[in-house]
Amino acid sequence: MRQPARTMARALRIPRVGLRTVGVGILAVLVAGFLVACSGQNLEEIEPEVGVDHVEVDDNTFDARVVQVTPGTTVTWTWVGGNDHNVVGEGFQSDLQKDGTFQHTFDTPGWYKYICTLHGGMTGAVSVVE
């Protein structure tokens, strides 16, 4: 009995090695696309949204990604998507949640990156300047 893949290869006149090569090529394209999607833009290259103290936590993205505030500002993250996410940065961490808000007050000037630990491509930053 003939195997379906071998029969298809003969019908299309594609050698078996060709089918493997095509499969590997498709896999490589999918992996490359995934890595690009997860890597995102370098946060330092994004123009900060000055004076914005509110970030929406949507499905697989933070909006705004980079905000600039003055010391003593409380930044609020609000969940608007349908999936679980969290906000984790140096010195602050939200619960894993699907809705609600999380707040953190930034008292010291500096650059504070944060991520969603479930979705590595979800990154953001708070720039605190005098």
SULDA-V254489 format. One record per pair of residues at least 4 apart in sequence whose ideal C-beta (glycine too) atoms are under 7 Angstrom apart, sorted by the first residue. I is the first residue (numbers start at 0). J is the second residue. If there is no record, write none. Layout:
BEGIN
I	J
I	J
END
This chain:
BEGIN
1	5
1	6
2	6
3	7
4	8
4	18
5	9
5	15
6	10
7	11
8	13
8	14
8	15
8	18
13	17
13	18
15	19
16	20
17	21
18	22
19	23
20	24
21	25
22	26
23	27
24	28
25	29
26	30
27	31
28	32
29	33
30	34
31	35
32	36
33	37
34	38
36	120
37	119
37	120
38	120
39	120
39	122
40	44
40	45
42	64
42	65
42	112
42	122
42	124
45	64
45	65
47	65
47	66
47	67
47	126
48	63
48	65
48	66
48	67
49	67
51	63
51	66
52	66
52	68
52	72
52	73
52	74
52	75
53	75
53	77
54	61
54	62
54	63
54	66
54	74
54	76
54	123
55	62
55	77
55	79
56	61
56	76
56	77
56	78
56	79
56	80
56	84
56	86
57	62
57	79
57	80
58	80
58	81
58	82
59	118
59	120
59	121
60	121
61	121
61	123
64	123
65	123
65	124
65	126
66	74
66	125
67	126
67	128
68	72
68	74
68	105
68	125
68	127
69	128
69	129
70	105
70	106
70	107
70	108
70	127
70	129
71	104
71	106
72	105
73	102
73	103
73	104
74	102
74	103
74	105
74	125
75	100
75	102
76	86
76	93
76	100
76	101
77	100
78	84
78	96
78	97
78	98
78	99
81	97
82	97
83	95
83	96
83	97
83	117
84	115
84	117
84	118
84	121
85	93
85	94
85	95
85	115
85	116
85	117
86	93
86	101
86	113
86	115
87	92
87	113
87	114
87	116
88	111
88	112
88	113
89	111
91	103
93	101
105	111
105	125
105	127
107	127
108	127
108	128
108	129
109	127
110	124
110	126
111	124
111	125
111	127
112	122
112	124
113	123
113	124
114	119
114	121
114	122
115	121
END
